[in-house]
Amino acid sequence: MPEAGVEHTLPGERLLRIMQGDLTEQEVDAIVNAANSQLAHGGGVAGAIVRKGGRIIQEESDRLAPVPVGETAVTSAGALRARHVIHAVGPVWGEGDEDRKLGDAFRNSLLRASEIGCRSVAIPAISSGIFGFPKERCARIFVDVVEGFFVQEPGSSLREVRSVNIDVETVAIFMREAARRAPVGE
């Protein structure tokens, strides 16, 4: 599938890219998995990651679970092009305090990527699939967190953050949110 997208520069000459594509095919240091607390990777993005990356990802995850909502755990990436998988546990819509929890999941993903020395990370629209989080809110929180992260963490190793989703609707929503924030002339 050809990748389409938009990008804009963030503080510190960092790059935010919003793109359509297969998260499991990204050539980045780490990809983020939209995980559940038990790190049981049966369906959705998590299932695709294990199918392409291999059983080792699930085996490592089993040793790290459970992970609280908003927190992350890191495993190897098996046969994926990335070196690491950061498993971020997002909230289920309706459980309460969802905006804060989703913000924590995105922020902790970026912090973990930076802690392990990543220069690039690809992140899906956490919680906006089977967890039911509204896509527009997810996009707003994602862009808020990424922009804030680079202001608050100027020494981070991260140079590129990608929002990568397979479906056109989600990509379009994230593109609109990023474009709304992009500096004039970009």
C-alpha positions, 0 to 999 in steps of 0.5 A: 500500500502506498503511504500518503501523509503530511508533516510539519516541524516541531520545536528543536527541528523535530518532525511530526508525520501523519501518514497512512500505512502499515505500522508493522512495516515502518522502518523506525527505531520503535513502533507503539502497540495499542495494547490492553493491560494484560498485553494479550496481543490477539487482535487489531494492531496488537495481533498484526504486530505479533503475526508479523514480528513473531511469537517472541513479542507475545512471550516477552509481553507475558513476562511484563504484564499486567501494565496499568492504563496509561503506562507502557512496557518495552519488548524486542520487535522480533522480525519487524523492521523496528528494533523495539515495540513499546506497548502502550495501554490506552483507556476503554471509552467510558471507564472514566478520565479517558482523556488524561489516560490517553495523554499518559499513554502517548506521553509515556510512549515518547518518554520510553522511546527517548529512554531507550535512545530511539530517534524515530517512533511510529504510533497508531491512534491508541484506543480509537479502534475497539476501545471506542475512543472518539477519533477526533479527541484522540487526534487532538490529544496526540498532537497536544502531547507530541508538541508538548513533549518536545517543549518539555523534553528538548534533550530527547533523542527523538527526531521523528514521530509518526502517526501511522494508521491503515484506515483512511478515515483515521488518517484524514482526522489526524491530518486535519488536526496536524494541519490546523496546528502547522505554522503558516507557510509550512 
